[in-house]
């Protein structure tokens, strides 16, 4: 169905990771950098909602998929459920690999 966006929900810990990362970029690079990060996350959430099967499964956990943000070293880790997209992590690319797996 063209134009259909599947609902997206964030795990509470993913929401906290997003807020922490926005704060980090605001403190280190100012409001402009924080807004760029938020914009990239929003673009990722929209792309996932438009076509959840488009992005590749995690090699270790095929039920989880990964969208890599442009410009920032983060990925949105998600599960495509029948009724919605479940974002389980806003994960930094080089910190604590796989820590989010417990959230599945």
VEXVEXSE-96693 format. One record per residue: residue number from 1; residue in one letter; x, y, z of N, C-alpha, C in turn. Coordinates in Angstrom, 1 decimal, m for minus. Example, Ala and Ser with C-alpha at 12.3 -4.5 7.8 and 13.67 -1.06 7.14 Angstrom:
<pts>
<pos->1	code->A	neast->13.2	nnorth->m5.7	nup->7.8	caeast->12.3	canorth->m4.5	caup->7.8	ceast->13.2	cnorth->m3.3	cup->7.8>
<pos->2	code->S	neast->12.8	nnorth->m2.2	nup->7.1	caeast->13.7	canorth->m1.1	caup->7.1	ceast->12.9	cnorth->0.0	cup->7.9>
</pts>
This chain:
<pts>
<pos->1	code->X	neast->0.8	nnorth->m1.2	nup->0.0	caeast->0.0	canorth->0.0	caup->0.0	ceast->0.9	cnorth->1.2	cup->0.0>
<pos->2	code->X	neast->0.9	nnorth->2.0	nup->m1.1	caeast->1.7	canorth->3.2	caup->m1.1	ceast->1.4	cnorth->4.2	cup->m0.1>
<pos->3	code->X	neast->2.4	nnorth->4.8	nup->0.5	caeast->2.2	canorth->5.9	caup->1.5	ceast->1.9	cnorth->5.4	cup->2.9>
<pos->4	code->X	neast->1.8	nnorth->4.1	nup->3.1	caeast->1.5	canorth->3.6	caup->4.4	ceast->2.7	cnorth->3.5	cup->5.2>
<pos->5	code->X	neast->2.6	nnorth->4.1	nup->6.5	caeast->3.7	canorth->4.0	caup->7.4	ceast->3.3	cnorth->3.1	cup->8.6>
<pos->6	code->X	neast->4.0	nnorth->2.1	nup->8.8	caeast->3.8	canorth->1.2	caup->9.9	ceast->4.1	cnorth->1.9	cup->11.2>
<pos->7	code->X	neast->3.3	nnorth->1.8	nup->12.3	caeast->3.6	canorth->2.5	caup->13.5	ceast->4.9	cnorth->2.0	cup->14.1>
<pos->8	code->X	neast->5.6	nnorth->3.0	nup->14.7	caeast->7.0	canorth->2.7	caup->15.3	ceast->6.9	cnorth->3.0	cup->16.8>
<pos->9	code->X	neast->7.4	nnorth->2.0	nup->17.5	caeast->7.4	canorth->2.2	caup->19.0	ceast->8.8	cnorth->2.0	cup->19.5>
<pos->10	code->X	neast->9.2	nnorth->2.7	nup->20.5	caeast->10.6	canorth->2.6	caup->21.0	ceast->10.6	cnorth->1.9	cup->22.4>
<pos->11	code->X	neast->11.5	nnorth->1.0	nup->22.5	caeast->11.7	canorth->0.4	caup->23.8	ceast->12.1	cnorth->1.5	cup->24.8>
<pos->12	code->X	neast->11.7	nnorth->1.5	nup->26.0	caeast->12.1	canorth->2.6	caup->26.9	ceast->13.6	cnorth->2.8	cup->27.0>
<pos->13	code->X	neast->14.4	nnorth->1.8	nup->26.9	caeast->15.8	canorth->2.0	caup->27.0	ceast->16.3	cnorth->2.6	cup->25.7>
<pos->14	code->X	neast->15.7	nnorth->2.3	nup->24.6	caeast->16.1	canorth->2.9	caup->23.3	ceast->15.7	cnorth->4.4	cup->23.3>
<pos->15	code->X	neast->14.6	nnorth->4.7	nup->23.9	caeast->14.2	canorth->6.1	caup->24.1	ceast->15.2	cnorth->6.9	cup->24.9>
<pos->16	code->X	neast->15.7	nnorth->6.3	nup->26.0	caeast->16.7	canorth->6.9	caup->26.9	ceast->18.0	cnorth->7.0	cup->26.1>
<pos->17	code->X	neast->18.4	nnorth->6.0	nup->25.3	caeast->19.6	canorth->6.2	caup->24.5	ceast->19.5	cnorth->7.3	cup->23.5>
<pos->18	code->X	neast->18.4	nnorth->7.5	nup->22.9	caeast->18.2	canorth->8.6	caup->22.0	ceast->18.3	cnorth->9.9	cup->22.7>
<pos->19	code->X	neast->17.7	nnorth->10.1	nup->23.9	caeast->17.8	canorth->11.3	caup->24.6	ceast->19.2	cnorth->11.6	cup->25.1>
<pos->20	code->X	neast->19.9	nnorth->10.5	nup->25.6	caeast->21.3	canorth->10.7	caup->26.0	ceast->22.2	cnorth->11.2	cup->24.9>
<pos->21	code->X	neast->22.0	nnorth->10.6	nup->23.7	caeast->22.8	canorth->10.9	caup->22.5	ceast->22.5	cnorth->12.3	cup->22.1>
<pos->22	code->X	neast->21.3	nnorth->12.8	nup->22.0	caeast->20.9	canorth->14.1	caup->21.7	ceast->21.6	cnorth->15.1	cup->22.7>
<pos->23	code->X	neast->21.5	nnorth->14.8	nup->24.0	caeast->22.2	canorth->15.6	caup->25.0	ceast->23.7	cnorth->15.7	cup->24.8>
<pos->24	code->X	neast->24.3	nnorth->14.5	nup->24.4	caeast->25.7	canorth->14.5	caup->24.2	ceast->26.1	cnorth->15.4	cup->23.0>
<pos->25	code->X	neast->25.4	nnorth->15.3	nup->21.9	caeast->25.7	canorth->16.1	caup->20.8	ceast->25.5	cnorth->17.6	cup->21.1>
<pos->26	code->X	neast->24.5	nnorth->17.9	nup->21.8	caeast->24.2	canorth->19.3	caup->22.2	ceast->25.3	cnorth->19.8	cup->23.0>
<pos->27	code->X	neast->25.8	nnorth->19.1	nup->24.0	caeast->26.9	canorth->19.5	caup->24.9	ceast->28.2	cnorth->19.7	cup->24.1>
<pos->28	code->X	neast->28.5	nnorth->18.7	nup->23.2	caeast->29.8	canorth->18.7	caup->22.6	ceast->29.8	cnorth->19.6	cup->21.3>
<pos->29	code->X	neast->28.7	nnorth->19.7	nup->20.6	caeast->28.7	canorth->20.4	caup->19.3	ceast->27.7	cnorth->21.4	cup->19.2>
<pos->30	code->X	neast->26.8	nnorth->21.6	nup->20.2	caeast->25.8	canorth->22.7	caup->20.1	ceast->24.5	cnorth->22.2	cup->19.6>
<pos->31	code->X	neast->23.5	nnorth->23.1	nup->19.6	caeast->22.2	canorth->22.8	caup->19.1	ceast->22.1	cnorth->22.3	cup->17.7>
<pos->32	code->X	neast->22.9	nnorth->22.9	nup->16.8	caeast->22.9	canorth->22.5	caup->15.4	ceast->23.2	cnorth->21.0	cup->15.2>
<pos->33	code->X	neast->24.3	nnorth->20.5	nup->15.9	caeast->24.7	canorth->19.1	caup->15.8	ceast->23.6	cnorth->18.2	cup->16.4>
<pos->34	code->X	neast->23.1	nnorth->18.6	nup->17.5	caeast->22.0	canorth->17.8	caup->18.1	ceast->20.8	cnorth->17.7	cup->17.2>
<pos->35	code->X	neast->20.4	nnorth->18.8	nup->16.5	caeast->19.3	canorth->18.7	caup->15.6	ceast->19.6	cnorth->17.9	cup->14.4>
<pos->36	code->X	neast->20.9	nnorth->17.9	nup->13.9	caeast->21.2	canorth->17.0	caup->12.8	ceast->21.1	cnorth->15.6	cup->13.2>
<pos->37	code->X	neast->21.5	nnorth->15.2	nup->14.4	caeast->21.4	canorth->13.9	caup->14.9	ceast->19.9	cnorth->13.5	cup->14.9>
<pos->38	code->X	neast->19.1	nnorth->14.3	nup->15.5	caeast->17.7	canorth->14.1	caup->15.6	ceast->17.0	cnorth->13.9	cup->14.2>
<pos->39	code->X	neast->17.5	nnorth->14.7	nup->13.3	caeast->16.9	canorth->14.6	caup->11.9	ceast->17.3	cnorth->13.3	cup->11.3>
<pos->40	code->X	neast->18.6	nnorth->12.8	nup->11.5	caeast->19.0	canorth->11.6	caup->10.9	ceast->18.2	cnorth->10.4	cup->11.5>
<pos->41	code->X	neast->17.9	nnorth->10.5	nup->12.8	caeast->17.1	canorth->9.4	caup->13.5	ceast->15.7	cnorth->9.4	cup->12.9>
<pos->42	code->X	neast->15.1	nnorth->10.6	nup->12.7	caeast->13.8	canorth->10.7	caup->12.2	ceast->13.7	cnorth->10.2	cup->10.8>
<pos->43	code->X	neast->14.8	nnorth->10.4	nup->10.0	caeast->14.8	canorth->9.9	caup->8.6	ceast->14.9	cnorth->8.4	cup->8.6>
<pos->44	code->X	neast->15.7	nnorth->7.8	nup->9.6	caeast->15.8	canorth->6.4	caup->9.7	ceast->14.5	cnorth->5.8	cup->10.2>
<pos->45	code->X	neast->13.8	nnorth->6.4	nup->11.1	caeast->12.5	canorth->5.8	caup->11.6	ceast->11.5	cnorth->5.8	cup->10.4>
<pos->46	code->X	neast->11.5	nnorth->6.9	nup->9.6	caeast->10.6	canorth->6.9	caup->8.5	ceast->10.9	cnorth->5.9	cup->7.5>
<pos->47	code->X	neast->12.2	nnorth->5.7	nup->7.1	caeast->12.6	canorth->4.7	caup->6.2	ceast->12.2	cnorth->3.3	cup->6.7>
<pos->48	code->X	neast->12.4	nnorth->3.0	nup->7.9	caeast->12.0	canorth->1.7	caup->8.5	ceast->10.5	cnorth->1.6	cup->8.4>
<pos->49	code->X	neast->9.7	nnorth->2.6	nup->8.8	caeast->8.3	canorth->2.5	caup->8.8	ceast->7.7	cnorth->2.3	cup->7.4>
<pos->50	code->X	neast->8.4	nnorth->2.9	nup->6.4	caeast->7.9	canorth->2.8	caup->5.0	ceast->8.2	cnorth->1.4	cup->4.4>
<pos->51	code->X	neast->9.3	nnorth->0.7	nup->4.8	caeast->9.7	canorth->m0.6	caup->4.3	ceast->10.5	cnorth->m1.3	cup->5.3>
<pos->52	code->X	neast->9.9	nnorth->m1.9	nup->6.3	caeast->10.7	canorth->m2.6	caup->7.3	ceast->11.6	cnorth->m3.8	cup->6.9>
<pos->53	code->X	neast->11.2	nnorth->m4.4	nup->5.8	caeast->12.0	canorth->m5.6	caup->5.3	ceast->13.2	cnorth->m5.2	cup->4.5>
<pos->54	code->X	neast->13.3	nnorth->m3.9	nup->4.2	caeast->14.4	canorth->m3.4	caup->3.3	ceast->15.8	cnorth->m3.6	cup->3.9>
<pos->55	code->X	neast->15.9	nnorth->m3.5	nup->5.2	caeast->17.2	canorth->m3.4	caup->5.9	ceast->17.6	cnorth->m4.8	cup->6.4>
<pos->56	code->X	neast->18.9	nnorth->m5.1	nup->6.4	caeast->19.4	canorth->m6.4	caup->6.6	ceast->19.3	cnorth->m6.9	cup->8.0>
<pos->57	code->X	neast->19.0	nnorth->m8.2	nup->8.2	caeast->18.9	canorth->m8.8	caup->9.5	ceast->20.3	cnorth->m8.8	cup->10.2>
<pos->58	code->X	neast->20.3	nnorth->m8.8	nup->11.5	caeast->21.5	canorth->m9.0	caup->12.2	ceast->22.1	cnorth->m10.4	cup->12.0>
<pos->59	code->X	neast->23.4	nnorth->m10.5	nup->11.7	caeast->23.9	canorth->m11.9	caup->11.5	ceast->23.7	cnorth->m12.9	cup->12.6>
<pos->60	code->X	neast->23.7	nnorth->m12.4	nup->13.8	caeast->23.6	canorth->m13.3	caup->15.0	ceast->22.2	cnorth->m13.5	cup->15.4>
<pos->61	code->X	neast->21.3	nnorth->m12.5	nup->15.2	caeast->19.9	canorth->m12.6	caup->15.6	ceast->19.1	cnorth->m12.2	cup->14.4>
<pos->62	code->X	neast->18.7	nnorth->m13.1	nup->13.5	caeast->18.0	canorth->m12.7	caup->12.3	ceast->16.6	cnorth->m12.0	cup->12.5>
<pos->63	code->X	neast->16.0	nnorth->m12.2	nup->13.7	caeast->14.8	canorth->m11.5	caup->13.9	ceast->14.9	cnorth->m10.0	cup->14.1>
<pos->64	code->X	neast->16.1	nnorth->m9.5	nup->14.3	caeast->16.4	canorth->m8.1	caup->14.5	ceast->17.1	cnorth->m7.6	cup->13.2>
<pos->65	code->X	neast->16.7	nnorth->m6.4	nup->12.9	caeast->17.3	canorth->m5.7	caup->11.7	ceast->18.0	cnorth->m4.4	cup->12.2>
<pos->66	code->X	neast->18.8	nnorth->m3.9	nup->11.2	caeast->19.7	canorth->m2.8	caup->11.6	ceast->19.6	cnorth->m1.7	cup->10.5>
<pos->67	code->X	neast->19.3	nnorth->m0.5	nup->10.9	caeast->19.4	canorth->0.7	caup->10.0	ceast->20.6	cnorth->1.6	cup->10.5>
<pos->68	code->X	neast->21.6	nnorth->1.8	nup->9.7	caeast->22.7	canorth->2.6	caup->10.0	ceast->22.4	cnorth->4.1	cup->9.7>
<pos->69	code->X	neast->22.6	nnorth->5.0	nup->10.7	caeast->22.4	canorth->6.4	caup->10.4	ceast->23.5	cnorth->6.9	cup->9.6>
<pos->70	code->X	neast->23.1	nnorth->7.9	nup->8.7	caeast->24.1	canorth->8.6	caup->7.9	ceast->24.8	cnorth->9.7	cup->8.9>
<pos->71	code->X	neast->26.0	nnorth->9.9	nup->8.7	caeast->26.8	canorth->11.0	caup->9.4	ceast->27.1	cnorth->10.7	cup->10.8>
<pos->72	code->X	neast->26.4	nnorth->9.8	nup->11.5	caeast->26.7	canorth->9.5	caup->12.9	ceast->26.9	cnorth->8.0	cup->13.1>
<pos->73	code->X	neast->27.7	nnorth->7.6	nup->14.1	caeast->28.1	canorth->6.2	caup->14.3	ceast->27.1	cnorth->5.4	cup->15.1>
<pos->74	code->X	neast->25.8	nnorth->5.5	nup->14.6	caeast->24.7	canorth->4.8	caup->15.3	ceast->23.9	cnorth->4.0	cup->14.4>
<pos->75	code->X	neast->23.2	nnorth->3.0	nup->15.0	caeast->22.3	canorth->2.2	caup->14.2	ceast->21.0	cnorth->2.1	cup->15.0>
<pos->76	code->X	neast->19.9	nnorth->2.0	nup->14.3	caeast->18.6	canorth->1.7	caup->14.9	ceast->18.4	cnorth->0.2	cup->14.7>
<pos->77	code->X	neast->18.3	nnorth->m0.4	nup->15.9	caeast->18.1	canorth->m1.9	caup->15.9	ceast->16.6	cnorth->m2.1	cup->16.1>
<pos->78	code->X	neast->15.9	nnorth->m2.9	nup->15.2	caeast->14.5	canorth->m3.1	caup->15.3	ceast->14.0	cnorth->m4.5	cup->15.0>
<pos->79	code->X	neast->12.8	nnorth->m4.7	nup->15.4	caeast->12.1	canorth->m6.0	caup->15.1	ceast->10.8	cnorth->m5.6	cup->14.4>
<pos->80	code->X	neast->10.6	nnorth->m6.2	nup->13.3	caeast->9.4	canorth->m6.0	caup->12.5	ceast->8.3	cnorth->m6.9	cup->13.0>
<pos->81	code->X	neast->7.4	nnorth->m6.4	nup->13.8	caeast->6.3	canorth->m7.1	caup->14.3	ceast->5.0	cnorth->m6.9	cup->13.4>
<pos->82	code->X	neast->4.1	nnorth->m7.8	nup->13.5	caeast->2.9	canorth->m7.7	caup->12.6	ceast->2.2	cnorth->m6.3	cup->12.8>
<pos->83	code->X	neast->2.1	nnorth->m5.9	nup->14.0	caeast->1.3	canorth->m4.7	caup->14.3	ceast->2.1	cnorth->m3.4	cup->14.3>
<pos->84	code->X	neast->3.4	nnorth->m3.5	nup->14.5	caeast->4.3	canorth->m2.3	caup->14.6	ceast->5.7	cnorth->m2.6	cup->14.4>
<pos->85	code->X	neast->6.6	nnorth->m1.6	nup->14.4	caeast->8.0	canorth->m1.7	caup->14.4	ceast->8.5	cnorth->m1.4	cup->15.8>
<pos->86	code->X	neast->9.3	nnorth->m2.3	nup->16.4	caeast->9.7	canorth->m2.2	caup->17.7	ceast->11.2	cnorth->m1.9	cup->17.7>
<pos->87	code->X	neast->11.5	nnorth->m0.6	nup->18.0	caeast->12.9	canorth->m0.2	caup->18.0	ceast->13.5	cnorth->m0.6	cup->19.4>
<pos->88	code->X	neast->14.5	nnorth->m1.5	nup->19.4	caeast->15.0	canorth->m2.0	caup->20.6	ceast->16.2	cnorth->m1.3	cup->21.1>
<pos->89	code->X	neast->16.9	nnorth->m0.6	nup->20.2	caeast->18.1	canorth->0.2	caup->20.6	ceast->18.5	cnorth->1.3	cup->19.6>
<pos->90	code->X	neast->19.0	nnorth->2.3	nup->20.1	caeast->19.7	canorth->3.4	caup->19.3	ceast->21.2	cnorth->3.2	cup->19.7>
<pos->91	code->X	neast->21.8	nnorth->2.3	nup->19.0	caeast->23.1	canorth->1.7	caup->19.4	ceast->24.3	cnorth->2.4	cup->18.7>
<pos->92	code->X	neast->25.3	nnorth->2.8	nup->19.5	caeast->26.5	canorth->3.3	caup->19.0	ceast->27.3	cnorth->2.2	cup->18.4>
<pos->93	code->X	neast->27.9	nnorth->2.5	nup->17.2	caeast->28.6	canorth->1.4	caup->16.4	ceast->29.8	cnorth->0.8	cup->17.1>
<pos->94	code->X	neast->30.4	nnorth->1.4	nup->18.0	caeast->31.6	canorth->0.8	caup->18.6	ceast->31.6	cnorth->0.7	cup->20.1>
<pos->95	code->X	neast->30.5	nnorth->0.8	nup->20.7	caeast->30.4	canorth->0.7	caup->22.1	ceast->29.5	cnorth->m0.5	cup->22.5>
<pos->96	code->X	neast->30.0	nnorth->m1.4	nup->23.3	caeast->29.2	canorth->m2.5	caup->23.9	ceast->28.5	cnorth->m3.3	cup->22.8>
<pos->97	code->X	neast->29.1	nnorth->m3.9	nup->21.8	caeast->28.4	canorth->m4.6	caup->20.8	ceast->27.4	cnorth->m5.6	cup->21.4>
<pos->98	code->X	neast->26.2	nnorth->m5.6	nup->20.8	caeast->25.3	canorth->m6.7	caup->21.2	ceast->24.6	cnorth->m6.5	cup->22.6>
<pos->99	code->X	neast->24.9	nnorth->m5.4	nup->23.3	caeast->24.3	canorth->m5.2	caup->24.6	ceast->22.7	cnorth->m5.3	cup->24.6>
<pos->100	code->X	neast->22.2	nnorth->m4.9	nup->23.5	caeast->20.7	canorth->m4.7	caup->23.3	ceast->20.0	cnorth->m6.1	cup->23.1>
<pos->101	code->X	neast->20.8	nnorth->m7.2	nup->22.9	caeast->20.1	canorth->m8.5	caup->22.6	ceast->19.3	cnorth->m8.9	cup->23.8>
<pos->102	code->X	neast->19.6	nnorth->m8.5	nup->25.0	caeast->18.7	canorth->m8.9	caup->26.1	ceast->17.3	cnorth->m8.3	cup->26.1>
<pos->103	code->X	neast->17.2	nnorth->m7.3	nup->25.2	caeast->15.8	canorth->m6.6	caup->25.1	ceast->14.9	cnorth->m7.4	cup->24.2>
<pos->104	code->X	neast->15.4	nnorth->m8.4	nup->23.5	caeast->14.5	canorth->m9.2	caup->22.6	ceast->13.7	cnorth->m10.1	cup->23.4>
</pts>
